[in-house]
Amino acid sequence: MAARPRTLPAAVAPVLVGTAAAVEWAGDLPRLGAFIAALVGSIFIQIGTNLANDYSDAKRGADTVDRLGPVRVTSAGLVTPQRVLVATWVAFGVAVACGVYLTAVAGVVILLIGAVSIAAGVLYTGGPRPYGYAGLGEVFVFLFFGLVAVNGSYYVQVEQLDALPLGLSIAVGFLATAILVVNNVRDLETDRRSGKITLAVRMGRQNAVVLYRLLVLGAFVVLPISLVGGEASALPLIGLLALPLAVKPLRTMSNRTDGPALNAALAGTGALLGAFSLLVSLGLLI
């Protein structure tokens, strides 16, 4: 429950897209081990971040009994805070092990990126000045689960950066950020009462819904631009076939405010990101 599996597409998607872009450039998969390590590392950074968030929000009193989202194990008393904290560092430890391997393969820059990513995950809701409480969570997701993860996965394969993964990282980052926007719109009222000033609290519900629409539709606009700018084939445009999956979450965000509906929109946005990334990756690999 604390790992929040519905958010894990945000960890898997950028690694698939970045690696597929590298295969499209190189003609094959240069480093299978690097792909596996990047995938496992990204997943465990996401899990560690979710666990740290569960622990820190409970400690700060942000997860109250009237929140609309799924049960948080620390605040609900299902797991002791100490055990959640230990699990957090175990998850980050797995990510560090993957980072050490990737450093041996692709250089010290990967270790630095991993260290910054883990620090950002911890400080999202932890530390003396958590940036997730200051409306900067969406910036974190866009940077680390979009730009950093896609381009990093590309870099560990070919040790260079190019226009194609950069453009695709923006599209993936938009959809990953949209997942957090749904989460924060759902929790808007309880976050406001607890003093957690997310971007949705700052903007208000209607503006946050507009942002969600722009992020979701923007990903599909950026895709063809990325392919042209990266001089890739048109085959990854099959990612546009994922667009119908956006209809229901978009409609829910516009018309519903109840927890179950918004939880479904959260899952739907994760599925949209997964389908989009899988289709784009297949197009790059064909």
N, C-alpha and C positions, 0 to 999 in steps of 0.2 A: 504493500500500500504506500509506504513512504518513498519507494523508488519511482512511483508515478509512471507506470509503463506507457500511459497515453502520450507522454511527452518524449518518449525515446525516439520516435521518428526524426526529431530535431537533431539527434546525435548521429543517427545512421545515414540520413539523407546526404549531408554534405560530403561525407567520406566516399559514398558511392559516386556522386557527381564528380568530385575532384579526381578520383582514381580513373573513372571512365574517360574524363577529358585527357588524362595523361596517356591512356591507352590509345585514344584517337590520335594523339600527337606522335607517340612512339611506334605505333603499329602493333604493340603487344603489351603485356603487363610486365614492366621491368622488374618489380620487386614484390612478389607475392607476400613475403613476410612483413614488408612495410605496410601493405594494405591491411593485413590482419591486425597488426599492432595499432595502426591508426584507428581502425574500426573499434577494437576493444577499448582503446584509450579514450576515444570520444564518448562511448557509451558509459564508461565508468566516471568520466568527468561529469556527465549529465546526472548520473545516479548520485554521485557525491554531492553535487550542487543541490539536488532535491532533498537529500537527507539533511544537509546543512541548513537548508531553508526550513525544513520541518522542525529541527532543533531550535534554531534561532527565533523563528516566529513564536514558538511556544514560550520560549524564555522571555520574550518581549511582550507577551500577552496579545499578540495579533490574531491568533487562531482561537476565536471564541466559539461558544456552542451554537451561535446563530448563523455561522458562515454557511454559504450555500454549496460549497464545494465538497469533495470527498473527505472522509474522516482523516485528520492528521494524527498520526500515531502517538506523538509526544504529548500534545495538548489533551488528547483523549485518554491518556494514561494507559494505553495499550502496550507501550514499550517505555522503559525508563529512559530519561534523557541521557544517562551515561551510555547506555547500549546504543542509542541512536548516534551519539557522538563517536563511539568506537567504530560503528559501521561506516560512518562518514569517512573516517581516516583510512579504513580498510579499502573503501572504494577509490579514494584518491591514491592510495598506495599502489593499487593495480594500475591506475593511470600513469603513475610515475614510472613503474617498471616498463610499461610500454614506451614511455618517453625516452628512457635510457636506451632501449633497443633502437628506437628511431634516431637517436642522437648518434649512435655508432654507425648507422647506415647513412644518414644524410647530414650530419654535422651538428654543432652545438646550438645553432639557431633554433632547432626544433626543441631542445631542452628549455631554452628561454621562453619559447612560445607556450610550451606546456606548463611551465611554472607560473606564467602570467595568467593562463587560463584557469588553473586551480585557485590561484589567489583571488581572481575575479569571482569564481564560484563561491568561495568562502565569504567574501566581503559583500556579496549580494544582499544578504540579510544579517550578516554577522559583523563583528567588529564595532568600534565606537561610532562610526558614521556610515551605516549601511546604505549603499547607493540605491538599492531597491526601494528604500523608504523615501527616496528623494526624486522619484519619477524617472530614474535612469535605467531601469531594468530592460526596457526595450532596446536601448542602445547596446547594452551588454550582449543580448541575444543576437542582434544583427551583426555585431562585430565578431563574436566568437563562434556562433553556430552558422554564420554565413561567410563573411570574408576570411576569417582565420581558418576555419575548418576545411572549406573547399580548397582554398589556395594552399593550405598546409598539406592536405592530402595529395594535391598535385605535385607539390615541391618534393615530398619524400620519394616520389617515383622518378622524377626527371631532374631535380635540383635546379629548377629555374621557374620563373613566373611569366605568365603570358596573358594576353587579352581575353582569351576564351574562358579560362577558369575565373578570371576576375568578374566578367559579366555574369557568368552562371552563379557565382557566389552572391551576387546582389539579388538575383531571383530567389535562390534558396533562402537567403537571409530574410527577405520580405515575408516568406511563408512561415519561417520559424518564428519571426517576431509576431506574426498574426496569432500564433498559438498563445503567446503571453498576453496579448491584448484581450483575447477572449477570457482568459483566466482573471485578468484584472478588472474587466467589466463585470464579470460575475461577482467578484468579491468587493465591488466598489464601496458599497455602504458599510460593510463590516470593516474594511480597511480604513475608511474615513473615521469611523468611531474609535478605532484603536490607534490612530495617529500614523498609520502607514500611508504616506502620501505617494501613491503610485501615479503613473502618467494618466491613468483613467480618472483618478481622483482630481488631478490638476486640470484636466481637459473637460471633465464632465462626460456623462454617458453618451450623449449624442455625438460629440466630437470624437470620442474614442471609437464609436461605431463607424464614423466616416473614415477614420484612420485605418480601421480593419479592412474596409472595402478597398481603400487605396493600396494597401499592402497586398491583398489577395489578387486584385486585378493587375496591379503593377508587376507582379511576378510573371504573368503571362505576356505582358507588353515587353518586358526586358528580355525574355527568352529569344525572340527572333533577332533583336538588336545585338545580343551577345554572339549569336552564331555568325552574323554578318561581320561584326567587328573582329571576331576571332578567326575568320576565314574558314569556318567549319562547313560541313555539308548540311543540307536541310533536313536530314533524317531526325535529328533530335527535336524537331518541331512536333513529333508525335506526343511530346509532353503537353501540348495543347489539348489532347484528348482527356486530360484530367479535369478540365474546366467544369464539366457538369457536376463534379463532386463539390464544387464551391457553392452551388445554388442553395442547397439546404442550410449550410452554416450562415451564409449571407442573409437568408430570409429570417433565420432564427435571431441573429444579432439585431436585425432591424425591428422585429416584432415581439420578441419575448424577453422577459426579465427574470423568469423563475429558474431556480437552480438546476433541475433536471434537464430542461431544454438547453441551458447554456453549457452544462456538462457534455451533452450530446454534441453541441457545436464545437466544443474543445476537441472531442474525439474526432469529429468530422474534419476539423482543420488539420489535425495530425495525419489523418488518412489522406487528405488532399496533398500535403507535403510529401508523404511517402509515395503516393501514386505519381505525382509530378516528377519527383527525383528518379524514381525507377524507370519511368518512360523516357526521360531525357537521357539517362545513363544507357539504356538499351539502344537509343538512337545513336549515341556516340560510339557504341561498341559494334554496331552492325557494319 
